[in-house]
C-alpha cells in the first residue's frame, strides 16, 4: 500500500510539474504600448502626490506620503486609469459650491436693495 501511495504521489508531481512549464511568447507592440501607458498613468499619479497642496491635504487626513504611494502602486491598471481620468475631470478651483453660494447671496442682496424682496433685515429698500 505504501508503494502504491508513493508511486501515485510521484506521478502526480510529475504531471503537475509538466503542466506548469513556462511558456514563452512574443510580446506584441500593443502590449508594450499598454504597459507604457499604464506606467505613464502611475507616474502622473505619483507626480500629483508630490504637489505641496496634496501633501498638506494627505497629512491633514492622517495619510503619510509613503502610504499614498503604496496605495497608488497597489492599484490595477484599470483602477489607475480611472483615477487619473477622475483627477483630470475635476475642476481646478474645487466643486463650485462656494461660487454658487456667493452668487446667490449677491443676487438676493441686490434684489433686497432694489425692493423686490425682503430677505435680509440689514438692508433698506431703495423704493
C-alpha positions as CSV (number, residue, x, y, z in Angstrom):
1,X,0.0,0.0,0.0
2,X,2.8,2.4,0.8
3,X,4.4,1.7,-2.6
4,X,1.2,2.5,-4.3
5,X,0.8,5.8,-2.5
6,X,4.4,6.8,-3.2
7,X,4.1,5.9,-6.9
8,X,0.8,7.8,-7.1
9,X,2.3,10.9,-5.5
10,X,5.4,10.8,-7.6
11,X,3.4,10.5,-10.8
12,X,1.1,13.3,-9.7
13,X,4.0,15.6,-9.0
14,X,5.5,14.8,-12.4
15,X,2.2,15.6,-14.2
16,X,1.7,18.8,-12.3
17,X,5.2,19.8,-13.0
18,X,4.7,19.4,-16.7
19,X,1.5,21.3,-16.7
20,X,3.1,24.4,-15.1
21,X,6.0,24.8,-17.5
22,X,6.8,28.4,-18.6
23,X,5.5,29.4,-21.9
24,X,7.5,32.0,-23.9
25,X,5.6,34.1,-26.4
26,X,6.3,37.1,-28.5
27,X,5.2,40.4,-26.9
28,X,3.3,42.5,-29.3
29,X,3.6,46.2,-29.7
30,X,0.1,46.7,-28.4
31,X,1.1,45.0,-25.1
32,X,4.2,47.2,-24.9
33,X,2.2,50.3,-25.6
34,X,-0.4,49.3,-22.9
35,X,2.4,48.7,-20.4
36,X,4.0,52.1,-21.2
37,X,0.6,53.9,-20.9
38,X,0.0,52.3,-17.5
39,X,3.4,53.3,-16.3
40,X,2.8,56.9,-17.5
41,X,-0.5,57.0,-15.7
42,X,1.1,55.7,-12.5
43,X,4.0,58.2,-12.8
44,X,1.4,61.0,-13.3
45,X,-0.5,60.0,-10.2
46,X,2.8,59.9,-8.2
47,X,3.6,63.3,-9.5
48,X,0.2,64.6,-8.3
49,X,1.1,63.2,-4.9
50,X,4.3,65.3,-4.9
51,X,2.4,68.6,-5.0
52,X,2.6,70.6,-1.8
53,X,-1.1,71.2,-1.5
54,X,-1.8,67.5,-2.0
55,X,0.8,66.6,0.7
56,X,-0.8,69.0,3.1
57,X,-4.2,67.5,2.5
58,X,-2.9,64.0,2.9
59,X,-1.2,64.9,6.2
60,X,-4.3,66.6,7.4
61,X,-6.2,63.4,6.8
62,X,-3.5,61.3,8.6
63,X,-2.1,59.6,5.4
64,X,1.7,59.5,5.0
65,X,3.3,60.1,1.7
66,X,4.7,56.5,1.7
67,X,1.2,55.0,2.4
68,X,-0.3,57.1,-0.5
69,X,2.5,55.9,-2.9
70,X,2.0,52.3,-1.8
71,X,-1.7,52.6,-2.5
72,X,-1.0,54.0,-6.0
73,X,1.4,51.2,-6.6
74,X,-1.2,48.6,-5.5
75,X,-3.8,49.9,-8.0
76,X,-4.6,47.8,-11.0
77,X,-4.1,49.3,-14.4
78,X,-7.8,49.9,-14.9
79,X,-8.1,51.5,-11.4
80,X,-5.1,53.8,-12.0
81,X,-6.6,54.9,-15.4
82,X,-10.0,55.5,-13.8
83,X,-8.4,57.6,-11.0
84,X,-6.3,59.6,-13.5
85,X,-9.4,60.3,-15.5
86,X,-11.3,61.4,-12.4
87,X,-8.4,63.7,-11.5
88,X,-8.4,65.2,-15.0
89,X,-12.2,65.8,-14.9
90,X,-12.2,67.7,-11.5
91,X,-12.5,71.5,-11.7
92,X,-9.3,73.3,-10.8
93,X,-10.9,75.6,-8.2
94,X,-13.0,73.0,-6.3
95,X,-16.5,71.9,-6.9
96,X,-18.0,75.4,-7.4
97,X,-20.3,75.3,-4.4
98,X,-18.7,78.4,-2.8
99,X,-19.0,80.4,-6.0
100,X,-22.7,79.4,-6.4
101,X,-23.4,80.4,-2.8
102,X,-21.7,83.8,-3.2
103,X,-23.7,84.3,-6.5
104,X,-27.0,83.6,-4.8
105,X,-26.1,85.8,-1.8
106,X,-25.3,88.7,-4.2
107,X,-28.5,88.3,-6.2
108,X,-30.6,88.2,-3.1
109,X,-28.8,91.3,-1.7
110,X,-29.3,93.3,-4.9
111,X,-33.0,92.3,-5.1
112,X,-33.4,93.4,-1.4
113,X,-31.8,96.7,-2.1
114,X,-34.0,97.2,-5.2
115,X,-37.0,96.5,-3.0
116,X,-38.1,93.4,-5.0
117,X,-37.6,91.0,-2.0
118,X,-37.1,91.3,1.8
119,X,-34.7,88.5,2.7
120,X,-32.0,90.3,4.8
121,X,-33.0,92.5,7.7
122,X,-29.9,94.7,7.4
123,X,-30.8,96.2,4.0
124,X,-33.1,99.1,3.3
125,X,-35.1,99.3,0.1
126,X,-34.4,101.9,-2.5
127,X,-38.1,102.4,-3.0
